[in-house]
Amino acid sequence: MKRVFRLFPPRRRTVKEKQLADSYTRSPDGHVVVRLQLSSPTALLMPFEGFPKNFGDETDDQNATVLNLNKDFIDYLFARLSELGDESLLLHINLMTDFDDQRISRGSAEIMQTAIQRYFSYLEEVRREDLQKLISDAVLLGLLGAGSLGLSVFLDARQATTDVGIGLLLLSQGVTVFGWLTLWEALANVLWHWRPLYQQMRMSQRLQSASLELTTHQPLTSALPD
């Protein structure tokens, strides 16, 4: 039943105009401002990550460093995107502590935006590869299931014309069960499993293009918990 419910979910109600006006402000450019508060620049990242000295200065984009973002930060952004529908975003990040490195702090907004864009670019590529693998698995499972059911039909026809032993009967039943199971898994990939992967890929694309505004030591009424 869970899978059927996920196949026909209740229509997601995006924030209405009045709710949007009450919950969010807009920038002069018309972007919805999503406010976040971080205790320090490194709170943007996973605990084992840090900003390298030359981060953002790499000339080779293909080999550029990708830093892992904090999972709570990612979940918060995904939640806001699902709530706001197709609205464009302006991420307003308030830092309670500056960058330790003076050279980095001069371009701290660019550094943080680069970290966000690179991570979601990487996540988009990962989700695209996951989708491609899911499609290939669905095709393979579908062919395998169809072949198994075809074999089971052949075995059933043989049983109808000749007297077979218990071994062939069990084989026929096993092939039938295997065929239906693989077909069901292929159908599940086509109907359900691709949805969260596609949604995260689309969200990653949108977050790459989101603008970022950075302030320091300003209290926020709406903030991301540290």
PAKE-760279 format. One record per residue (C-alpha): residue number from 1; x, y, z. Coordinates in steps of 0.25 Angstrom, whole numbers. Each point is the difference from the previous one (the first is absolute). Layout:
// residues N
    i      x      y      z
  NUM      X      Y      Z
...
//
This chain:
// residues 226
    i      x      y      z
    1      0      0      0
    2     12      9      3
    3      4     -1    -15
    4    -14      2     -5
    5     -1     13      8
    6     14      5     -5
    7     -5     -3    -14
    8    -12      9      2
    9      4     10     11
   10     -9     11      4
   11      3     12     -8
   12     11      8      7
   13     -5     14      4
   14     10     10     -2
   15      0     13      9
   16    -11      9     -4
   17      3     15     -3
   18     -5      4     14
   19      8    -11      7
   20     12      4     -9
   21     -1     14      4
   22     -1     -3     15
   23     11    -11      0
   24     10      6    -10
   25      5     13     -5
   26      4      3    -14
   27     13      7     -5
   28     -1     12     -9
   29      2    -10    -12
   30    -12     -8      4
   31      7    -12      6
   32     -5     -6     13
   33      9      2     11
   34      3    -13      8
   35      7      4     13
   36     10     -8      7
   37      9      2     12
   38     14     -8      2
   39      8      1     12
   40     13      0     -9
   41      4     -2    -14
   42      4    -14      2
   43    -14     -3      5
   44     -4      0    -14
   45      8    -13     -2
   46      1    -14      6
   47      8     -1     12
   48     12     -6     -7
   49      1     11    -11
   50      6     13      0
   51      3     11    -10
   52     14     -2     -6
   53      9     12     -2
   54     -2      1    -15
   55    -14     -4      0
   56     -7      7    -12
   57     13      4     -7
   58      1    -13     -8
   59      1      2    -15
   60     -4    -14     -4
   61    -15     -1      3
   62      0    -15     -2
   63     10     -3     11
   64     -5     11      9
   65     -2     -4     15
   66    -14     -4      4
   67     -3      2     15
   68    -11     -8      6
   69    -11      9      6
   70     -7     -2     13
   71    -12    -10     -1
   72     -9      9      8
   73      3     11     -9
   74     -3     -8    -12
   75    -13     -5      6
   76     -4     14      4
   77      2      5    -14
   78     -7    -12     -7
   79    -12      3     10
   80     -1     14     -4
   81      1     -3    -15
   82    -12    -10      1
   83     -8     10      8
   84      3     12    -10
   85     -3     -7    -13
   86      7      6    -12
   87      4     13      7
   88     14      5     -2
   89      9      1     13
   90      9      9      7
   91      7     -6     11
   92      3     10     11
   93     10     -6      9
   94      4      7     14
   95     13     -4      6
   96      2      1     15
   97     15     -2     -2
   98      9      5    -11
   99     10     -8     -8
  100     13     -3      7
  101      8      3    -12
  102      0     15     -3
  103      3     -3    -15
  104    -12     -9     -1
  105     -9      9      8
  106      1     11    -11
  107     -7     -8    -10
  108     -8     -9     10
  109    -13      2     -7
  110      6     -5    -13
  111      7    -11      7
  112    -13     -5      7
  113     -7      1    -13
  114     10     -8     -8
  115      0    -11     11
  116    -16     -1     -2
  117      1      0    -15
  118     11    -10     -1
  119     -7    -10     10
  120    -14      1     -7
  121      7     -1    -14
  122      6    -13      5
  123    -13     -5      7
  124     -7      3    -14
  125     10     -9     -7
  126     -1    -11     10
  127    -16      0      0
  128      1      0    -16
  129      9    -12      1
  130     -9     -6     10
  131    -12      2    -10
  132      7     -6    -11
  133      4    -12      8
  134    -15     -1      4
  135     -4      0    -14
  136     10    -11     -5
  137     -4     -8     12
  138    -15      1     -3
  139      3     -4    -14
  140      8    -12      4
  141    -10     -5     10
  142    -11      2    -10
  143      6     -8    -10
  144      4    -11     10
  145    -14      0      6
  146     -6     -1    -14
  147     10    -11     -4
  148     -3     -8     13
  149    -15      1     -2
  150      1     -5    -14
  151      8    -12      5
  152    -10     -3     10
  153    -11      0    -11
  154      8    -10     -8
  155      2     -9     13
  156    -15      1      3
  157     -3     -4    -14
  158      9    -12      1
  159     -6     -4     13
  160    -14      0     -7
  161      4     -9    -11
  162     10    -10      7
  163      0     -6     14
  164     12      7      7
  165      6     -2     14
  166      0      8     12
  167     13      7     -3
  168     -4      6    -13
  169    -13      5      7
  170      8      7     10
  171      9      6    -10
  172    -12      5     -8
  173     -6      6     13
  174     13      6      4
  175      3      6    -14
  176    -14      6      1
  177      2      7     13
  178     14      5     -4
  179     -6      6    -13
  180    -11      8      8
  181      9      4     10
  182     10      6    -10
  183    -11      7     -8
  184     -5      6     13
  185     13      6      3
  186      2      5    -14
  187    -14      6      2
  188      3      6     13
  189     12      7     -6
  190     -8      6    -11
  191    -11      5      9
  192      6      3     14
  193     15     -1      2
  194      4     11    -11
  195     -8     11      7
  196      8      4     12
  197     13     -1     -9
  198     -6      9    -10
  199     -5     10     10
  200     13      1      6
  201      7      2    -13
  202    -10     11     -3
  203      2      7     13
  204     15     -1     -1
  205     -1      7    -14
  206     -8     11      7
  207      9      2     11
  208     12      1     -9
  209     -6     13     -6
  210     -5      6     14
  211      6     13      4
  212      7      2     13
  213      1     11     10
  214      9      0     12
  215     -1      8     13
  216      7     -1     13
  217     -5      1     14
  218    -14      4     -3
  219    -12     -7      8
  220    -10     -7     -9
  221    -14     -3      3
  222      0    -13     -8
  223     13     -8      0
  224      5    -14     -3
  225      4     -6     14
  226     15     -3      1
//
